[in-house]
Amino acid sequence: MDRKNVIEFVYDCERMLRDEYDEVDRVCFFNSMKVLKAMQSAKVSEADLYGTTGYGYNDIGRDKVEEVYRQVFRCEDALVRGQLISGTQALTVAMSAMLRPGDIILSITGKPYDTLDEVIGIKDNDSSLISYGIKYEQIDLIDNEFDKEKIYKMLLAKRVKLITIQRSKGYSTRESIGIDKLARIISDIRRVDKEVIIMVDNCYCEFVTYKEPTEVGADLVVGSLIKNLGAGIATNGGYICGKKKLVELCAERLNVPGQGKEVGPSGNNNRMFLLGLYMAPSVVKSSLKTKLLFSYVMDKLGYKVSPRYNEEMVDIVLNIEFRNKYKLIDFCKVIQSSSAIDSFVEPTPTDMPGYDSQIIMASGSFTQGSSIEISCDGPLREPYIAYLQGSLTYDYGKIAVINVVNKFMEKEENK
Ligand SMILES: *Cc1c(COP(=O)(O)O)cnc(C)c1O
C-alpha cells in the first residue's frame, strides 16, 4: 500500500464492516428507546436539572436520576452519585457495604481489576477488606470458561457471602464475559446457593448489547461514570444498581448510617448525569464502531487483536498485541497526538498507584482519566498489549485510525 492511499484503505476497511455496523446501530436504537422511556416515565422536568448544596436534602433531581437508572437497569433501586469518585470507589463501597468481619468474598473471574488489589488486600494495605477480617477467595477461569466444578464445591463447603464477577477483562488476555454467559453462570449458582449475593463489575459493558446484568439475575451491578454511561459529559461519578436492601446498605456506607440515600448534594451533577445517560447509547455506538475499525485495520497490518471484528462484542475495549515495547509506545503516542486535549504531550511509561508494572497511557481527554474518550493504555510487559477504548464520536476515532496507519507505514519505510 502506498501512503497516499491510506485514507482510501481505511474507507475500504470501513465498507467491509457494514454488517457489524448495522448490528451496532440496532443496539443503539434499542438502548436509546430504553433511556428515553425511562426519562419520560420518571417525568424528568427542567427543574430536575438543578442540584442542591449542603446536606443535599430534598434533592428531587438526584432522586429522578436514580429513578431513571433504576428503570434502565430494570431493578429495584439505584445509587448514582458524584460522591462516588469513579468505578473503583463504587466497587469499594459496594464490597464494604456487603461484607462484615468473617465473611467470605469470592471472585469467580480470577484476579479482579488492578485498582482493587489494595481494596481487597491482595496487596497489603492497612485499610483493605482483609485487614477488617474479611476472607478473600478466587477461582480462575479455565480457557475463558467459568470453573463450575470449583465454584460449586466452594459454595457447598463454605458460606460465601458475596460473589463478584468482572465482565470486562481489565489488563488480562482473557475474553470478556458476555451477557448470555453471565446469565448462565448466575442461574447455575442459584441452583446450589439461593442466598449468596451476586455482584457484577459492569465497567465498559453498559449499552454494548441489549441487556444489563440486573436483567439476568445479578443482585448488584456497579460501574463508572467516566466510562460508558457518563458519555464524556459526567465529569466524575459511579453507579450501583440492584436489590433495594443492598443499594440502601451501599448508601449508608457511602454517606451516613441512618441517612442513606437522603443526603449527598448533587451540585451540577443532575444535569450532567441525565445528559450523559441520554447521550450514552450513541457514544457507546461511536466507541464500538471505532473499536471495529481499529480491530479490522490492525489485523490487516498483521497484529493480533482481540476481539476480531467478527467476534462477539462484550465491552468497548480492544486489545492490540504488539509483542514489542517500542511499537506499543509509538501506538500510544499516536493516540495521544490524535486527541483534542494535550495533543502535544508525549506519553511516557510511569509507575501508577494501584498498578503492578509501569503503564503507558494516552488520555488526551476533557475529563481526567476518562476512557470513553479516545484513549489507550498498556502495561510495559510481555506481550506488550495496548488496551484501546473510546471515542466520543466515530469520526474522531476514524481520524485516529488513519493517523496510526500513517505512522506505522512511515516507520516501515524508514527501516
Ligand atoms: C475501569 C475499570 C474499573 C475502575 O473504574 P474507574 O472508573 O477507572 O475507577 C473497574 N473494573 C473494570 C473492569 C474496569 O474496566
PDBQT file of the ligand as one rigid body, heavy atoms in Angstrom, charges set to zero:
ROOT
HETATM    1  C1  LIG A 501     -12.122   0.895  34.690  1.00  0.00    +0.000 C 
HETATM    2  C2  LIG A 501     -12.486  -0.301  35.454  1.00  0.00    +0.000 A 
HETATM    3  C3  LIG A 501     -12.635  -0.254  36.837  1.00  0.00    +0.000 A 
HETATM    4  C4  LIG A 501     -12.354   1.003  37.615  1.00  0.00    +0.000 C 
HETATM    5  O1  LIG A 501     -13.143   2.080  37.213  1.00  0.00    +0.000 OA
HETATM    6  P1  LIG A 501     -12.578   3.601  37.360  1.00  0.00    +0.000 P 
HETATM    7  O2  LIG A 501     -13.711   4.421  36.914  1.00  0.00    +0.000 OA
HETATM    8  O3  LIG A 501     -11.389   3.679  36.469  1.00  0.00    +0.000 OA
HETATM    9  O4  LIG A 501     -12.236   3.779  38.785  1.00  0.00    +0.000 OA
HETATM   10  C5  LIG A 501     -13.005  -1.401  37.481  1.00  0.00    +0.000 A 
HETATM   11  N1  LIG A 501     -13.229  -2.540  36.819  1.00  0.00    +0.000 NA
HETATM   12  C6  LIG A 501     -13.101  -2.623  35.479  1.00  0.00    +0.000 A 
HETATM   13  C7  LIG A 501     -13.366  -3.929  34.786  1.00  0.00    +0.000 C 
HETATM   14  C8  LIG A 501     -12.731  -1.510  34.751  1.00  0.00    +0.000 A 
HETATM   15  O5  LIG A 501     -12.606  -1.591  33.435  1.00  0.00    +0.000 OA
ENDROOT
TORSDOF 0
